């Protein structure tokens, strides 16, 4: 057998085969029907819809043959067929120098005759071939030869329709997710806005009604002030996530120490942590130099700490760890309630609140992890989350190292 021929568009052809999902099992019944028709019309014992990847020929539709596939080098007929756009007809393989030593000719399935039409998509790439084969030399009649390209076109159309169907399903699924996120956003914002507003209005009404002593009035004013700050913080978060999504947030890189930013963030959340009965420990013994917008990075770390404080029961522990190697990073590890496997891929989405947050009525806008990751990515870094339900969570922000001195 001569060396295996490769189409000039092999890389693009393989990519389109993968992107079309033409190998999906859902299409096999249709492929089998096409193989049956090809064998019947051509009066051939073997009919196959053959889809070819880089190293294997997948017999996704087959008639008269038990093989589900064969190695690319074990049968070279279709490799020749997909290089052209016409039907390849080999009347007697033993008399053809290209195929006389082919393993499929010398051994199972002992092919002497082959006729195959390439399966060409609208993108111009051949995904494989529809072929018929026989154990004896022969020729096709003109009408038999003419049916093979029609059947091959049918396979290409089926694959493309399947691809569009899959895309439509993915779009529909994504739209449902977005609808749920929108509803979650409305529920969250409604709750987060309504609760402090209701408190402010109630205390203002009591103050306006009069009759309060000065100490009580000052206490009520303090509650109003706290709730006003809570509203301001929520609005700031909403504006920040909108700016991060639009990539319009102000951003200035300069030399910074990630270890120092971790200590500052921990200090800012220390009072809340103590009030919640939590122990916060910072492990940052050496500087961690980075190029960063210090204010943004400190804000990102604060978001992680805020999340840890919310979801760690009293008596728990939070560790903040700054790393130099293998890349500049800061980790926030807690002994909290953790994140379930079904939610781990969603907790970084805007406004996503896990089932534990809803069940336990834990406040929040569902933006903390989203904001932290967006800030890390803005710096060219990333965020990784490791968690087990009931065993705590570790969130790691990683940044590129500082540029070397010239």
TORKOL-4160 file (C-alpha; in steps of 0.2 Angstrom, whole numbers, padded with zeros to 4 digits, m for minus):
406
<pt num="1" X="0000" Y="0000" Z="0000"/>
<pt num="2" X="0006" Y="0017" Z="m0004"/>
<pt num="3" X="0008" Y="0031" Z="0009"/>
<pt num="4" X="m0008" Y="0037" Z="0016"/>
<pt num="5" X="m0015" Y="0052" Z="0007"/>
<pt num="6" X="m0019" Y="0068" Z="0018"/>
<pt num="7" X="m0031" Y="0081" Z="0012"/>
<pt num="8" X="m0024" Y="0099" Z="0011"/>
<pt num="9" X="m0037" Y="0105" Z="0023"/>
<pt num="10" X="m0035" Y="0091" Z="0036"/>
<pt num="11" X="m0034" Y="0102" Z="0051"/>
<pt num="12" X="m0049" Y="0112" Z="0046"/>
<pt num="13" X="m0058" Y="0096" Z="0041"/>
<pt num="14" X="m0055" Y="0088" Z="0058"/>
<pt num="15" X="m0060" Y="0104" Z="0067"/>
<pt num="16" X="m0077" Y="0105" Z="0058"/>
<pt num="17" X="m0080" Y="0087" Z="0061"/>
<pt num="18" X="m0078" Y="0090" Z="0080"/>
<pt num="19" X="m0088" Y="0106" Z="0080"/>
<pt num="20" X="m0102" Y="0098" Z="0070"/>
<pt num="21" X="m0104" Y="0084" Z="0083"/>
<pt num="22" X="m0107" Y="0073" Z="0068"/>
<pt num="23" X="m0101" Y="0058" Z="0078"/>
<pt num="24" X="m0115" Y="0059" Z="0090"/>
<pt num="25" X="m0125" Y="0043" Z="0093"/>
<pt num="26" X="m0141" Y="0052" Z="0091"/>
<pt num="27" X="m0138" Y="0052" Z="0072"/>
<pt num="28" X="m0134" Y="0034" Z="0070"/>
<pt num="29" X="m0151" Y="0028" Z="0065"/>
<pt num="30" X="m0152" Y="0040" Z="0051"/>
<pt num="31" X="m0134" Y="0036" Z="0045"/>
<pt num="32" X="m0139" Y="0017" Z="0046"/>
<pt num="33" X="m0154" Y="0021" Z="0034"/>
<pt num="34" X="m0143" Y="0030" Z="0022"/>
<pt num="35" X="m0131" Y="0015" Z="0022"/>
<pt num="36" X="m0145" Y="0003" Z="0019"/>
<pt num="37" X="m0151" Y="0014" Z="0004"/>
<pt num="38" X="m0133" Y="0015" Z="m0003"/>
<pt num="39" X="m0131" Y="m0004" Z="m0002"/>
<pt num="40" X="m0149" Y="m0008" Z="m0009"/>
<pt num="41" X="m0147" Y="0004" Z="m0024"/>
<pt num="42" X="m0130" Y="m0001" Z="m0029"/>
<pt num="43" X="m0134" Y="m0020" Z="m0026"/>
<pt num="44" X="m0118" Y="m0021" Z="m0015"/>
<pt num="45" X="m0116" Y="m0032" Z="0000"/>
<pt num="46" X="m0108" Y="m0018" Z="0010"/>
<pt num="47" X="m0114" Y="0000" Z="0013"/>
<pt num="48" X="m0106" Y="0012" Z="0025"/>
<pt num="49" X="m0107" Y="0030" Z="0031"/>
<pt num="50" X="m0089" Y="0033" Z="0036"/>
<pt num="51" X="m0084" Y="0048" Z="0046"/>
<pt num="52" X="m0065" Y="0050" Z="0048"/>
<pt num="53" X="m0055" Y="0059" Z="0061"/>
<pt num="54" X="m0036" Y="0061" Z="0062"/>
<pt num="55" X="m0033" Y="0042" Z="0066"/>
<pt num="56" X="m0049" Y="0033" Z="0065"/>
<pt num="57" X="m0063" Y="0029" Z="0053"/>
<pt num="58" X="m0080" Y="0028" Z="0061"/>
<pt num="59" X="m0093" Y="0017" Z="0053"/>
<pt num="60" X="m0108" Y="0027" Z="0060"/>
<pt num="61" X="m0120" Y="0019" Z="0048"/>
<pt num="62" X="m0117" Y="0002" Z="0041"/>
<pt num="63" X="m0125" Y="m0012" Z="0031"/>
<pt num="64" X="m0118" Y="m0029" Z="0029"/>
<pt num="65" X="m0103" Y="m0027" Z="0040"/>
<pt num="66" X="m0100" Y="m0029" Z="0058"/>
<pt num="67" X="m0085" Y="m0017" Z="0060"/>
<pt num="68" X="m0090" Y="m0001" Z="0070"/>
<pt num="69" X="m0074" Y="0007" Z="0063"/>
<pt num="70" X="m0056" Y="0004" Z="0058"/>
<pt num="71" X="m0039" Y="0013" Z="0059"/>
<pt num="72" X="m0036" Y="0027" Z="0047"/>
<pt num="73" X="m0021" Y="0016" Z="0040"/>
<pt num="74" X="m0030" Y="0000" Z="0039"/>
<pt num="75" X="m0041" Y="0005" Z="0025"/>
<pt num="76" X="m0035" Y="0019" Z="0013"/>
<pt num="77" X="m0050" Y="0020" Z="0001"/>
<pt num="78" X="m0059" Y="0034" Z="0010"/>
<pt num="79" X="m0043" Y="0044" Z="0013"/>
<pt num="80" X="m0042" Y="0045" Z="m0006"/>
<pt num="81" X="m0060" Y="0048" Z="m0008"/>
<pt num="82" X="m0061" Y="0064" Z="0003"/>
<pt num="83" X="m0046" Y="0072" Z="m0007"/>
<pt num="84" X="m0058" Y="0075" Z="m0022"/>
<pt num="85" X="m0076" Y="0080" Z="m0024"/>
<pt num="86" X="m0081" Y="0066" Z="m0036"/>
<pt num="87" X="m0086" Y="0048" Z="m0033"/>
<pt num="88" X="m0070" Y="0037" Z="m0032"/>
<pt num="89" X="m0073" Y="0020" Z="m0040"/>
<pt num="90" X="m0061" Y="0006" Z="m0039"/>
<pt num="91" X="m0066" Y="m0008" Z="m0050"/>
<pt num="92" X="m0053" Y="m0021" Z="m0044"/>
<pt num="93" X="m0042" Y="m0016" Z="m0029"/>
<pt num="94" X="m0030" Y="m0030" Z="m0033"/>
<pt num="95" X="m0027" Y="m0022" Z="m0050"/>
<pt num="96" X="m0024" Y="m0005" Z="m0043"/>
<pt num="97" X="m0007" Y="m0001" Z="m0037"/>
<pt num="98" X="m0014" Y="0011" Z="m0024"/>
<pt num="99" X="m0024" Y="m0002" Z="m0015"/>
<pt num="100" X="m0018" Y="m0020" Z="m0019"/>
<pt num="101" X="m0008" Y="m0021" Z="m0003"/>
<pt num="102" X="m0021" Y="m0012" Z="0008"/>
<pt num="103" X="m0025" Y="m0022" Z="0024"/>
<pt num="104" X="m0044" Y="m0021" Z="0020"/>
<pt num="105" X="m0040" Y="m0029" Z="0003"/>
<pt num="106" X="m0028" Y="m0042" Z="0009"/>
<pt num="107" X="m0039" Y="m0046" Z="0025"/>
<pt num="108" X="m0056" Y="m0043" Z="0032"/>
<pt num="109" X="m0067" Y="m0037" Z="0025"/>
<pt num="110" X="m0058" Y="m0042" Z="0009"/>
<pt num="111" X="m0064" Y="m0028" Z="m0002"/>
<pt num="112" X="m0061" Y="m0030" Z="m0021"/>
<pt num="113" X="m0073" Y="m0016" Z="m0026"/>
<pt num="114" X="m0076" Y="0001" Z="m0019"/>
<pt num="115" X="m0086" Y="0016" Z="m0023"/>
<pt num="116" X="m0087" Y="0031" Z="m0012"/>
<pt num="117" X="m0093" Y="0049" Z="m0012"/>
<pt num="118" X="m0086" Y="0062" Z="0000"/>
<pt num="119" X="m0097" Y="0070" Z="0013"/>
<pt num="120" X="m0094" Y="0088" Z="0010"/>
<pt num="121" X="m0101" Y="0102" Z="0021"/>
<pt num="122" X="m0106" Y="0119" Z="0016"/>
<pt num="123" X="m0090" Y="0124" Z="0023"/>
<pt num="124" X="m0081" Y="0115" Z="0010"/>
<pt num="125" X="m0073" Y="0101" Z="0020"/>
<pt num="126" X="m0075" Y="0082" Z="0018"/>
<pt num="127" X="m0080" Y="0074" Z="0035"/>
<pt num="128" X="m0079" Y="0056" Z="0027"/>
<pt num="129" X="m0087" Y="0046" Z="0014"/>
<pt num="130" X="m0103" Y="0036" Z="0009"/>
<pt num="131" X="m0097" Y="0021" Z="0001"/>
<pt num="132" X="m0102" Y="0004" Z="m0005"/>
<pt num="133" X="m0090" Y="m0011" Z="m0007"/>
<pt num="134" X="m0090" Y="m0029" Z="m0014"/>
<pt num="135" X="m0079" Y="m0044" Z="m0012"/>
<pt num="136" X="m0078" Y="m0046" Z="m0031"/>
<pt num="137" X="m0073" Y="m0034" Z="m0045"/>
<pt num="138" X="m0087" Y="m0024" Z="m0053"/>
<pt num="139" X="m0093" Y="m0008" Z="m0060"/>
<pt num="140" X="m0108" Y="0004" Z="m0055"/>
<pt num="141" X="m0122" Y="0008" Z="m0067"/>
<pt num="142" X="m0123" Y="0027" Z="m0070"/>
<pt num="143" X="m0139" Y="0029" Z="m0060"/>
<pt num="144" X="m0130" Y="0019" Z="m0045"/>
<pt num="145" X="m0115" Y="0030" Z="m0047"/>
<pt num="146" X="m0126" Y="0046" Z="m0046"/>
<pt num="147" X="m0135" Y="0041" Z="m0030"/>
<pt num="148" X="m0119" Y="0041" Z="m0020"/>
<pt num="149" X="m0116" Y="0060" Z="m0020"/>
<pt num="150" X="m0135" Y="0063" Z="m0016"/>
<pt num="151" X="m0133" Y="0051" Z="m0001"/>
<pt num="152" X="m0117" Y="0060" Z="0005"/>
<pt num="153" X="m0125" Y="0077" Z="0003"/>
<pt num="154" X="m0139" Y="0070" Z="0014"/>
<pt num="155" X="m0127" Y="0065" Z="0028"/>
<pt num="156" X="m0119" Y="0082" Z="0027"/>
<pt num="157" X="m0136" Y="0091" Z="0029"/>
<pt num="158" X="m0140" Y="0079" Z="0043"/>
<pt num="159" X="m0124" Y="0084" Z="0052"/>
<pt num="160" X="m0127" Y="0102" Z="0050"/>
<pt num="161" X="m0145" Y="0102" Z="0055"/>
<pt num="162" X="m0139" Y="0092" Z="0071"/>
<pt num="163" X="m0126" Y="0105" Z="0074"/>
<pt num="164" X="m0139" Y="0119" Z="0073"/>
<pt num="165" X="m0151" Y="0110" Z="0084"/>
<pt num="166" X="m0137" Y="0108" Z="0097"/>
<pt num="167" X="m0133" Y="0126" Z="0096"/>
<pt num="168" X="m0152" Y="0130" Z="0098"/>
<pt num="169" X="m0153" Y="0119" Z="0113"/>
<pt num="170" X="m0137" Y="0127" Z="0121"/>
<pt num="171" X="m0145" Y="0145" Z="0117"/>
<pt num="172" X="m0161" Y="0140" Z="0125"/>
<pt num="173" X="m0152" Y="0133" Z="0140"/>
<pt num="174" X="m0142" Y="0148" Z="0142"/>
<pt num="175" X="m0158" Y="0159" Z="0140"/>
<pt num="176" X="m0166" Y="0150" Z="0154"/>
<pt num="177" X="m0150" Y="0152" Z="0165"/>
<pt num="178" X="m0150" Y="0171" Z="0161"/>
<pt num="179" X="m0169" Y="0172" Z="0165"/>
<pt num="180" X="m0166" Y="0163" Z="0181"/>
<pt num="181" X="m0151" Y="0175" Z="0185"/>
<pt num="182" X="m0162" Y="0190" Z="0181"/>
<pt num="183" X="m0176" Y="0183" Z="0193"/>
<pt num="184" X="m0162" Y="0180" Z="0206"/>
<pt num="185" X="m0156" Y="0197" Z="0203"/>
<pt num="186" X="m0173" Y="0205" Z="0205"/>
<pt num="187" X="m0176" Y="0195" Z="0221"/>
<pt num="188" X="m0159" Y="0199" Z="0228"/>
<pt num="189" X="m0160" Y="0217" Z="0225"/>
<pt num="190" X="m0178" Y="0219" Z="0230"/>
<pt num="191" X="m0173" Y="0210" Z="0247"/>
<pt num="192" X="m0157" Y="0219" Z="0249"/>
<pt num="193" X="m0165" Y="0236" Z="0245"/>
<pt num="194" X="m0181" Y="0234" Z="0254"/>
<pt num="195" X="m0175" Y="0228" Z="0270"/>
<pt num="196" X="m0164" Y="0243" Z="0274"/>
<pt num="197" X="m0177" Y="0255" Z="0267"/>
<pt num="198" X="m0190" Y="0248" Z="0277"/>
<pt num="199" X="m0179" Y="0250" Z="0293"/>
<pt num="200" X="m0175" Y="0268" Z="0288"/>
<pt num="201" X="m0193" Y="0273" Z="0285"/>
<pt num="202" X="m0199" Y="0264" Z="0302"/>
<pt num="203" X="m0186" Y="0273" Z="0312"/>
<pt num="204" X="m0188" Y="0290" Z="0304"/>
<pt num="205" X="m0207" Y="0288" Z="0307"/>
<pt num="206" X="m0203" Y="0285" Z="0326"/>
<pt num="207" X="m0192" Y="0300" Z="0327"/>
<pt num="208" X="m0205" Y="0311" Z="0318"/>
<pt num="209" X="m0218" Y="0305" Z="0330"/>
<pt num="210" X="m0208" Y="0313" Z="0344"/>
<pt num="211" X="m0208" Y="0308" Z="0362"/>
<pt num="212" X="m0191" Y="0299" Z="0362"/>
<pt num="213" X="m0178" Y="0303" Z="0374"/>
<pt num="214" X="m0161" Y="0309" Z="0367"/>
<pt num="215" X="m0152" Y="0292" Z="0370"/>
<pt num="216" X="m0165" Y="0282" Z="0360"/>
<pt num="217" X="m0166" Y="0295" Z="0346"/>
<pt num="218" X="m0147" Y="0294" Z="0344"/>
<pt num="219" X="m0148" Y="0275" Z="0344"/>
<pt num="220" X="m0162" Y="0276" Z="0330"/>
<pt num="221" X="m0151" Y="0288" Z="0320"/>
<pt num="222" X="m0137" Y="0276" Z="0321"/>
<pt num="223" X="m0148" Y="0262" Z="0314"/>
<pt num="224" X="m0153" Y="0273" Z="0300"/>
<pt num="225" X="m0135" Y="0278" Z="0297"/>
<pt num="226" X="m0130" Y="0259" Z="0296"/>
<pt num="227" X="m0144" Y="0255" Z="0284"/>
<pt num="228" X="m0140" Y="0270" Z="0273"/>
<pt num="229" X="m0122" Y="0264" Z="0272"/>
<pt num="230" X="m0128" Y="0246" Z="0268"/>
<pt num="231" X="m0138" Y="0254" Z="0253"/>
<pt num="232" X="m0123" Y="0264" Z="0247"/>
<pt num="233" X="m0113" Y="0248" Z="0248"/>
<pt num="234" X="m0125" Y="0238" Z="0237"/>
<pt num="235" X="m0127" Y="0252" Z="0225"/>
<pt num="236" X="m0108" Y="0253" Z="0224"/>
<pt num="237" X="m0107" Y="0235" Z="0221"/>
<pt num="238" X="m0120" Y="0235" Z="0207"/>
<pt num="239" X="m0110" Y="0250" Z="0198"/>
<pt num="240" X="m0094" Y="0241" Z="0200"/>
<pt num="241" X="m0100" Y="0225" Z="0193"/>
<pt num="242" X="m0108" Y="0234" Z="0178"/>
<pt num="243" X="m0091" Y="0244" Z="0175"/>
<pt num="244" X="m0081" Y="0227" Z="0176"/>
<pt num="245" X="m0092" Y="0219" Z="0164"/>
<pt num="246" X="m0091" Y="0234" Z="0152"/>
<pt num="247" X="m0072" Y="0235" Z="0155"/>
<pt num="248" X="m0074" Y="0253" Z="0159"/>
<pt num="249" X="m0068" Y="0253" Z="0177"/>
<pt num="250" X="m0053" Y="0264" Z="0181"/>
<pt num="251" X="m0038" Y="0254" Z="0182"/>
<pt num="252" X="m0020" Y="0259" Z="0186"/>
<pt num="253" X="m0005" Y="0247" Z="0187"/>
<pt num="254" X="0009" Y="0250" Z="0199"/>
<pt num="255" X="0021" Y="0241" Z="0211"/>
<pt num="256" X="0012" Y="0233" Z="0225"/>
<pt num="257" X="0014" Y="0220" Z="0239"/>
<pt num="258" X="0000" Y="0207" Z="0239"/>
<pt num="259" X="0005" Y="0201" Z="0256"/>
<pt num="260" X="0002" Y="0219" Z="0263"/>
<pt num="261" X="m0014" Y="0220" Z="0254"/>
<pt num="262" X="m0020" Y="0204" Z="0262"/>
<pt num="263" X="m0016" Y="0211" Z="0279"/>
<pt num="264" X="m0025" Y="0227" Z="0275"/>
<pt num="265" X="m0041" Y="0217" Z="0269"/>
<pt num="266" X="m0040" Y="0206" Z="0285"/>
<pt num="267" X="m0039" Y="0221" Z="0296"/>
<pt num="268" X="m0054" Y="0229" Z="0287"/>
<pt num="269" X="m0065" Y="0214" Z="0291"/>
<pt num="270" X="m0058" Y="0210" Z="0308"/>
<pt num="271" X="m0072" Y="0218" Z="0318"/>
<pt num="272" X="m0085" Y="0208" Z="0308"/>
<pt num="273" X="m0076" Y="0192" Z="0310"/>
<pt num="274" X="m0074" Y="0194" Z="0329"/>
<pt num="275" X="m0093" Y="0199" Z="0331"/>
<pt num="276" X="m0096" Y="0182" Z="0322"/>
<pt num="277" X="m0085" Y="0172" Z="0333"/>
<pt num="278" X="m0072" Y="0169" Z="0320"/>
<pt num="279" X="m0053" Y="0168" Z="0321"/>
<pt num="280" X="m0044" Y="0176" Z="0306"/>
<pt num="281" X="m0026" Y="0173" Z="0304"/>
<pt num="282" X="m0015" Y="0181" Z="0291"/>
<pt num="283" X="0000" Y="0170" Z="0284"/>
<pt num="284" X="0011" Y="0183" Z="0275"/>
<pt num="285" X="0028" Y="0182" Z="0281"/>
<pt num="286" X="0037" Y="0189" Z="0266"/>
<pt num="287" X="0033" Y="0202" Z="0253"/>
<pt num="288" X="0024" Y="0196" Z="0237"/>
<pt num="289" X="0028" Y="0209" Z="0224"/>
<pt num="290" X="0016" Y="0212" Z="0210"/>
<pt num="291" X="0010" Y="0225" Z="0197"/>
<pt num="292" X="m0007" Y="0229" Z="0202"/>
<pt num="293" X="m0020" Y="0242" Z="0205"/>
<pt num="294" X="m0018" Y="0241" Z="0224"/>
<pt num="295" X="m0036" Y="0247" Z="0228"/>
<pt num="296" X="m0044" Y="0235" Z="0217"/>
<pt num="297" X="m0034" Y="0220" Z="0223"/>
<pt num="298" X="m0038" Y="0224" Z="0241"/>
<pt num="299" X="m0056" Y="0226" Z="0236"/>
<pt num="300" X="m0055" Y="0209" Z="0228"/>
<pt num="301" X="m0048" Y="0201" Z="0244"/>
<pt num="302" X="m0061" Y="0209" Z="0255"/>
<pt num="303" X="m0074" Y="0201" Z="0244"/>
<pt num="304" X="m0067" Y="0184" Z="0247"/>
<pt num="305" X="m0066" Y="0188" Z="0266"/>
<pt num="306" X="m0083" Y="0195" Z="0266"/>
<pt num="307" X="m0089" Y="0178" Z="0259"/>
<pt num="308" X="m0080" Y="0168" Z="0271"/>
<pt num="309" X="m0087" Y="0178" Z="0286"/>
<pt num="310" X="m0104" Y="0176" Z="0280"/>
<pt num="311" X="m0103" Y="0157" Z="0277"/>
<pt num="312" X="m0093" Y="0151" Z="0292"/>
<pt num="313" X="m0102" Y="0147" Z="0308"/>
<pt num="314" X="m0097" Y="0154" Z="0325"/>
<pt num="315" X="m0081" Y="0146" Z="0331"/>
<pt num="316" X="m0074" Y="0144" Z="0314"/>
<pt num="317" X="m0057" Y="0149" Z="0307"/>
<pt num="318" X="m0052" Y="0159" Z="0292"/>
<pt num="319" X="m0034" Y="0159" Z="0285"/>
<pt num="320" X="m0027" Y="0172" Z="0273"/>
<pt num="321" X="m0012" Y="0166" Z="0265"/>
<pt num="322" X="0000" Y="0175" Z="0253"/>
<pt num="323" X="0011" Y="0165" Z="0241"/>
<pt num="324" X="0026" Y="0170" Z="0231"/>
<pt num="325" X="0028" Y="0154" Z="0222"/>
<pt num="326" X="0024" Y="0146" Z="0210"/>
<pt num="327" X="0015" Y="0163" Z="0206"/>
<pt num="328" X="0010" Y="0178" Z="0216"/>
<pt num="329" X="m0006" Y="0173" Z="0224"/>
<pt num="330" X="m0017" Y="0175" Z="0240"/>
<pt num="331" X="m0029" Y="0162" Z="0247"/>
<pt num="332" X="m0044" Y="0164" Z="0259"/>
<pt num="333" X="m0048" Y="0147" Z="0267"/>
<pt num="334" X="m0062" Y="0145" Z="0279"/>
<pt num="335" X="m0070" Y="0131" Z="0289"/>
<pt num="336" X="m0088" Y="0136" Z="0283"/>
<pt num="337" X="m0103" Y="0127" Z="0276"/>
<pt num="338" X="m0094" Y="0124" Z="0259"/>
<pt num="339" X="m0101" Y="0123" Z="0241"/>
<pt num="340" X="m0109" Y="0108" Z="0234"/>
<pt num="341" X="m0103" Y="0100" Z="0217"/>
<pt num="342" X="m0118" Y="0106" Z="0208"/>
<pt num="343" X="m0115" Y="0124" Z="0212"/>
<pt num="344" X="m0096" Y="0126" Z="0211"/>
<pt num="345" X="m0097" Y="0131" Z="0193"/>
<pt num="346" X="m0111" Y="0144" Z="0196"/>
<pt num="347" X="m0105" Y="0153" Z="0212"/>
<pt num="348" X="m0094" Y="0165" Z="0202"/>
<pt num="349" X="m0109" Y="0171" Z="0191"/>
<pt num="350" X="m0116" Y="0188" Z="0194"/>
<pt num="351" X="m0130" Y="0188" Z="0207"/>
<pt num="352" X="m0129" Y="0169" Z="0210"/>
<pt num="353" X="m0134" Y="0164" Z="0227"/>
<pt num="354" X="m0132" Y="0146" Z="0232"/>
<pt num="355" X="m0146" Y="0135" Z="0240"/>
<pt num="356" X="m0137" Y="0136" Z="0257"/>
<pt num="357" X="m0138" Y="0155" Z="0257"/>
<pt num="358" X="m0157" Y="0155" Z="0253"/>
<pt num="359" X="m0161" Y="0141" Z="0265"/>
<pt num="360" X="m0151" Y="0150" Z="0279"/>
<pt num="361" X="m0157" Y="0167" Z="0275"/>
<pt num="362" X="m0139" Y="0173" Z="0273"/>
<pt num="363" X="m0139" Y="0191" Z="0266"/>
<pt num="364" X="m0129" Y="0196" Z="0251"/>
<pt num="365" X="m0131" Y="0201" Z="0233"/>
<pt num="366" X="m0122" Y="0186" Z="0225"/>
<pt num="367" X="m0108" Y="0197" Z="0218"/>
<pt num="368" X="m0093" Y="0195" Z="0229"/>
<pt num="369" X="m0085" Y="0180" Z="0220"/>
<pt num="370" X="m0090" Y="0187" Z="0204"/>
<pt num="371" X="m0081" Y="0204" Z="0207"/>
<pt num="372" X="m0066" Y="0196" Z="0214"/>
<pt num="373" X="m0063" Y="0185" Z="0199"/>
<pt num="374" X="m0067" Y="0200" Z="0187"/>
<pt num="375" X="m0053" Y="0210" Z="0196"/>
<pt num="376" X="m0041" Y="0196" Z="0195"/>
<pt num="377" X="m0044" Y="0194" Z="0177"/>
<pt num="378" X="m0042" Y="0212" Z="0174"/>
<pt num="379" X="m0024" Y="0210" Z="0181"/>
<pt num="380" X="m0021" Y="0195" Z="0169"/>
<pt num="381" X="m0024" Y="0183" Z="0183"/>
<pt num="382" X="m0038" Y="0171" Z="0188"/>
<pt num="383" X="m0047" Y="0163" Z="0203"/>
<pt num="384" X="m0049" Y="0145" Z="0208"/>
<pt num="385" X="m0062" Y="0138" Z="0220"/>
<pt num="386" X="m0060" Y="0122" Z="0230"/>
<pt num="387" X="m0074" Y="0117" Z="0241"/>
<pt num="388" X="m0083" Y="0102" Z="0250"/>
<pt num="389" X="m0100" Y="0103" Z="0258"/>
<pt num="390" X="m0098" Y="0105" Z="0276"/>
<pt num="391" X="m0079" Y="0105" Z="0275"/>
<pt num="392" X="m0075" Y="0123" Z="0270"/>
<pt num="393" X="m0069" Y="0133" Z="0255"/>
<pt num="394" X="m0053" Y="0139" Z="0248"/>
<pt num="395" X="m0052" Y="0153" Z="0235"/>
<pt num="396" X="m0036" Y="0157" Z="0227"/>
<pt num="397" X="m0033" Y="0173" Z="0217"/>
<pt num="398" X="m0017" Y="0172" Z="0206"/>
<pt num="399" X="m0008" Y="0187" Z="0198"/>
<pt num="400" X="0006" Y="0188" Z="0186"/>
<pt num="401" X="0023" Y="0192" Z="0193"/>
<pt num="402" X="0031" Y="0209" Z="0192"/>
<pt num="403" X="0039" Y="0213" Z="0175"/>
<pt num="404" X="0058" Y="0210" Z="0177"/>
<pt num="405" X="0070" Y="0225" Z="0177"/>
<pt num="406" X="0077" Y="0230" Z="0160"/>
